[in-house]
């Protein structure tokens, strides 16, 4: 979603920054937002400082939006992981390039008969 929406804005994001700290994502305030998302997901003690940095960078209203997006993605990942939801063929194909770029590979699931 980020890759497509940023491309529509004229500045395609580089999603490899997610896995490579210090790499330029080309997303405005990218490192600050990544630190905030990491602190949310990990329950880090750095959350307060990360939240303050985001508020200073993008303002209170946009911080609420950023927290909502990070929380929603974390929720979806937890639900999918705990229930064993698989990507499915369509999403598997549609996300193949992004997963390869980020080095997110996993053993193939057994073929169902």
DRENPA-3360 file (N, C-alpha, C; in nm, 2 decimals, always signed):
BEGIN
1 = XXXXXXXX = +0.08/-0.12/+0.00/+0.00/+0.00/+0.00/+0.09/+0.13/+0.00 ~ +0.19/+0.13/+0.08/+0.28/+0.24/+0.09/+0.35/+0.27/-0.04 ~ +0.39/+0.16/-0.10/+0.46/+0.17/-0.23/+0.37/+0.24/-0.33 ~ +0.25/+0.19/-0.34/+0.16/+0.24/-0.45/+0.11/+0.38/-0.42 ~ +0.08/+0.41/-0.29/+0.03/+0.54/-0.26/+0.14/+0.65/-0.28 ~ +0.26/+0.61/-0.24/+0.37/+0.71/-0.26/+0.40/+0.73/-0.41 ~ +0.39/+0.62/-0.49/+0.41/+0.64/-0.63/+0.31/+0.73/-0.69 ~ +0.19/+0.72/-0.64/+0.08/+0.81/-0.69/+0.11/+0.96/-0.66;
9 = XXXXXXXX = +0.18/+0.98/-0.55/+0.22/+1.11/-0.50/+0.35/+1.16/-0.58 ~ +0.41/+1.08/-0.66/+0.52/+1.12/-0.74/+0.66/+1.09/-0.68 ~ +0.66/+1.03/-0.56/+0.79/+0.99/-0.50/+0.78/+0.85/-0.44 ~ +0.81/+0.75/-0.52/+0.79/+0.61/-0.48/+0.88/+0.58/-0.35 ~ +0.82/+0.52/-0.25/+0.89/+0.48/-0.13/+0.98/+0.37/-0.16 ~ +1.09/+0.36/-0.08/+1.18/+0.25/-0.08/+1.15/+0.17/+0.04 ~ +1.08/+0.06/+0.03/+1.04/-0.02/+0.15/+1.15/-0.09/+0.21 ~ +1.27/-0.10/+0.15/+1.38/-0.17/+0.21/+1.43/-0.10/+0.33;
17 = XXXXXXXX = +1.39/+0.03/+0.35/+1.43/+0.10/+0.47/+1.37/+0.04/+0.60 ~ +1.26/-0.03/+0.58/+1.20/-0.10/+0.70/+1.30/-0.19/+0.76 ~ +1.37/-0.26/+0.68/+1.47/-0.36/+0.73/+1.61/-0.31/+0.74 ~ +1.64/-0.19/+0.69/+1.77/-0.14/+0.69/+1.78/+0.00/+0.76 ~ +1.80/+0.01/+0.89/+1.80/+0.13/+0.96/+1.90/+0.23/+0.89 ~ +1.86/+0.35/+0.88/+1.95/+0.45/+0.82/+1.93/+0.46/+0.67 ~ +1.86/+0.37/+0.61/+1.84/+0.37/+0.46/+1.72/+0.47/+0.44 ~ +1.74/+0.55/+0.33/+1.64/+0.65/+0.30/+1.51/+0.59/+0.24;
25 = XXXXXXXX = +1.40/+0.59/+0.31/+1.27/+0.54/+0.26/+1.21/+0.63/+0.15 ~ +1.25/+0.76/+0.15/+1.19/+0.86/+0.07/+1.05/+0.89/+0.12 ~ +1.02/+0.85/+0.24/+0.89/+0.89/+0.30/+0.92/+1.01/+0.39 ~ +0.84/+1.12/+0.38/+0.87/+1.23/+0.47/+0.86/+1.18/+0.62 ~ +0.97/+1.21/+0.69/+0.98/+1.18/+0.84/+0.99/+1.03/+0.85 ~ +1.04/+0.96/+0.75/+1.04/+0.81/+0.76/+1.11/+0.75/+0.88 ~ +1.24/+0.79/+0.91/+1.30/+0.74/+1.03/+1.23/+0.76/+1.16 ~ +1.16/+0.88/+1.17/+1.09/+0.91/+1.29/+0.96/+0.82/+1.30;
33 = XXXXXXXX = +0.90/+0.80/+1.19/+0.78/+0.71/+1.18/+0.82/+0.56/+1.21 ~ +0.93/+0.52/+1.15/+0.97/+0.38/+1.17/+1.00/+0.36/+1.32 ~ +1.07/+0.45/+1.38/+1.11/+0.44/+1.52/+0.98/+0.43/+1.61 ~ +0.88/+0.51/+1.57/+0.75/+0.51/+1.64/+0.68/+0.38/+1.63 ~ +0.68/+0.33/+1.50/+0.61/+0.20/+1.48/+0.68/+0.09/+1.56 ~ +0.82/+0.09/+1.55/+0.89/-0.01/+1.63/+0.86/-0.01/+1.77 ~ +0.86/+0.11/+1.83/+0.83/+0.13/+1.97/+0.69/+0.08/+2.01 ~ +0.59/+0.10/+1.92/+0.46/+0.06/+1.94/+0.46/-0.10/+1.95;
41 = XXXXXXXX = +0.52/-0.16/+1.85/+0.51/-0.30/+1.83/+0.59/-0.38/+1.94 ~ +0.70/-0.32/+1.98/+0.79/-0.39/+2.08/+0.75/-0.35/+2.22 ~ +0.66/-0.25/+2.24/+0.63/-0.21/+2.38/+0.75/-0.15/+2.44 ~ +0.84/-0.09/+2.36/+0.96/-0.03/+2.41/+0.94/+0.08/+2.51 ~ +1.04/+0.10/+2.59/+1.04/+0.21/+2.69/+1.06/+0.34/+2.61 ~ +1.11/+0.33/+2.49/+1.13/+0.45/+2.40/+1.00/+0.50/+2.34 ~ +0.89/+0.44/+2.37/+0.76/+0.48/+2.31/+0.73/+0.63/+2.33 ~ +0.75/+0.68/+2.46/+0.72/+0.82/+2.49/+0.80/+0.91/+2.41;
49 = XXXXXXXX = +0.93/+0.88/+2.40/+1.02/+0.97/+2.32/+0.99/+0.96/+2.17 ~ +0.96/+0.84/+2.12/+0.92/+0.83/+1.98/+0.79/+0.90/+1.95 ~ +0.70/+0.89/+2.04/+0.57/+0.97/+2.02/+0.59/+1.12/+2.02 ~ +0.68/+1.16/+2.11/+0.71/+1.31/+2.11/+0.77/+1.35/+1.99 ~ +0.87/+1.27/+1.93/+0.93/+1.31/+1.81/+0.84/+1.31/+1.69 ~ +0.74/+1.22/+1.69/+0.64/+1.22/+1.58/+0.55/+1.34/+1.59 ~ +0.51/+1.37/+1.71/+0.42/+1.49/+1.73/+0.50/+1.62/+1.68 ~ +0.62/+1.63/+1.72/+0.70/+1.74/+1.67/+0.72/+1.75/+1.52;
57 = XXXXXXXX = +0.73/+1.63/+1.46/+0.76/+1.62/+1.32/+0.63/+1.64/+1.23 ~ +0.52/+1.58/+1.27/+0.40/+1.58/+1.18/+0.28/+1.64/+1.25 ~ +0.28/+1.67/+1.38/+0.17/+1.73/+1.45/+0.08/+1.62/+1.52 ~ +0.00/+1.67/+1.61/-0.08/+1.58/+1.69/-0.18/+1.49/+1.61 ~ -0.25/+1.56/+1.52/-0.36/+1.49/+1.44/-0.29/+1.38/+1.35 ~ -0.19/+1.41/+1.29/-0.12/+1.31/+1.20/-0.06/+1.20/+1.29 ~ -0.02/+1.23/+1.41/+0.04/+1.13/+1.50/-0.07/+1.03/+1.54 ~ -0.19/+1.07/+1.56/-0.30/+0.98/+1.59/-0.32/+0.89/+1.47;
65 = XXXXXXXX = -0.32/+0.95/+1.35/-0.33/+0.86/+1.23/-0.22/+0.76/+1.22 ~ -0.10/+0.80/+1.25/+0.02/+0.71/+1.24/+0.01/+0.60/+1.34 ~ -0.04/+0.63/+1.46/-0.06/+0.53/+1.57/-0.17/+0.43/+1.53 ~ -0.27/+0.49/+1.47/-0.38/+0.40/+1.42/-0.34/+0.30/+1.31 ~ -0.26/+0.35/+1.22/-0.21/+0.26/+1.11/-0.11/+0.16/+1.17 ~ -0.02/+0.20/+1.25/+0.07/+0.10/+1.31/+0.00/+0.00/+1.40 ~ -0.10/+0.04/+1.47/-0.18/-0.05/+1.56/-0.26/-0.14/+1.47 ~ -0.32/-0.09/+1.37/-0.40/-0.18/+1.28/-0.32/-0.29/+1.22;
73 = XXXXXXXX = -0.20/-0.25/+1.17/-0.11/-0.35/+1.10/-0.07/-0.46/+1.21 ~ -0.03/-0.41/+1.33/+0.01/-0.50/+1.43/-0.11/-0.60/+1.47 ~ -0.23/-0.55/+1.47/-0.35/-0.63/+1.50/-0.37/-0.73/+1.39 ~ -0.36/-0.69/+1.27/-0.38/-0.79/+1.16/-0.27/-0.90/+1.16 ~ -0.15/-0.86/+1.19/-0.04/-0.96/+1.19/-0.06/-1.06/+1.31 ~ -0.10/-1.01/+1.42/-0.13/-1.10/+1.54/-0.25/-1.19/+1.51 ~ -0.35/-1.14/+1.45/-0.47/-1.23/+1.42/-0.43/-1.33/+1.32 ~ -0.36/-1.29/+1.21/-0.32/-1.39/+1.11/-0.23/-1.49/+1.17;
81 = XXXXXXXX = -0.13/-1.45/+1.25/-0.04/-1.54/+1.31/-0.10/-1.64/+1.40 ~ -0.19/-1.59/+1.49/-0.25/-1.68/+1.59/-0.35/-1.77/+1.53 ~ -0.41/-1.74/+1.42/-0.52/-1.82/+1.36/-0.46/-1.91/+1.25 ~ -0.34/-1.88/+1.20/-0.28/-1.96/+1.09/-0.33/-1.92/+0.96 ~ -0.38/-1.80/+0.95/-0.43/-1.75/+0.81/-0.31/-1.74/+0.72 ~ -0.33/-1.80/+0.60/-0.23/-1.80/+0.50/-0.26/-1.68/+0.40 ~ -0.15/-1.65/+0.33/-0.17/-1.54/+0.23/-0.27/-1.57/+0.12 ~ -0.27/-1.69/+0.08/-0.36/-1.72/-0.04/-0.29/-1.69/-0.17;
89 = XXXXXXXX = -0.33/-1.75/-0.27/-0.26/-1.74/-0.40/-0.25/-1.60/-0.45 ~ -0.35/-1.52/-0.45/-0.35/-1.39/-0.50/-0.26/-1.30/-0.43 ~ -0.27/-1.30/-0.29/-0.18/-1.21/-0.21/-0.03/-1.26/-0.22 ~ -0.02/-1.39/-0.23/+0.12/-1.45/-0.24/+0.18/-1.40/-0.36 ~ +0.11/-1.40/-0.48/+0.17/-1.35/-0.60/+0.19/-1.19/-0.59 ~ +0.09/-1.12/-0.54/+0.09/-0.98/-0.54/+0.20/-0.92/-0.44 ~ +0.24/-1.00/-0.35/+0.34/-0.95/-0.25/+0.48/-1.01/-0.27 ~ +0.49/-1.09/-0.37/+0.62/-1.16/-0.39/+0.74/-1.07/-0.41;
97 = XXXXXXXX = +0.73/-0.96/-0.49/+0.84/-0.87/-0.51/+0.87/-0.80/-0.38 ~ +0.77/-0.75/-0.30/+0.80/-0.68/-0.18/+0.86/-0.77/-0.08 ~ +0.82/-0.90/-0.07/+0.87/-0.99/+0.03/+1.02/-1.02/-0.01 ~ +1.04/-1.04/-0.14/+1.18/-1.07/-0.18/+1.27/-0.95/-0.15 ~ +1.23/-0.83/-0.18/+1.31/-0.71/-0.15/+1.34/-0.70/+0.00 ~ +1.25/-0.74/+0.09/+1.27/-0.73/+0.23/+1.33/-0.85/+0.29 ~ +1.36/-0.95/+0.21/+1.42/-1.08/+0.26/+1.32/-1.16/+0.34 ~ +1.19/-1.15/+0.32/+1.09/-1.22/+0.39/+1.05/-1.35/+0.32;
105 = XXXXXXXX = +1.13/-1.45/+0.34/+1.10/-1.58/+0.28/+1.07/-1.68/+0.39 ~ +1.00/-1.78/+0.36/+0.96/-1.88/+0.45/+0.95/-2.01/+0.37 ~ +0.96/-2.12/+0.44/+0.95/-2.25/+0.37/+0.81/-2.26/+0.30 ~ +0.80/-2.32/+0.19/+0.67/-2.34/+0.13/+0.58/-2.43/+0.21 ~ +0.46/-2.40/+0.21/+0.36/-2.48/+0.28/+0.34/-2.61/+0.20 ~ +0.31/-2.72/+0.27/+0.28/-2.84/+0.20/+0.17/-2.83/+0.10 ~ +0.18/-2.90/-0.01/+0.07/-2.89/-0.11/-0.05/-2.97/-0.05 ~ -0.17/-2.91/-0.06/-0.29/-2.98/-0.02/-0.35/-3.05/-0.14;
113 = X = -0.40/-3.17/-0.10/-0.47/-3.25/-0.21/-0.61/-3.27/-0.18;
% end
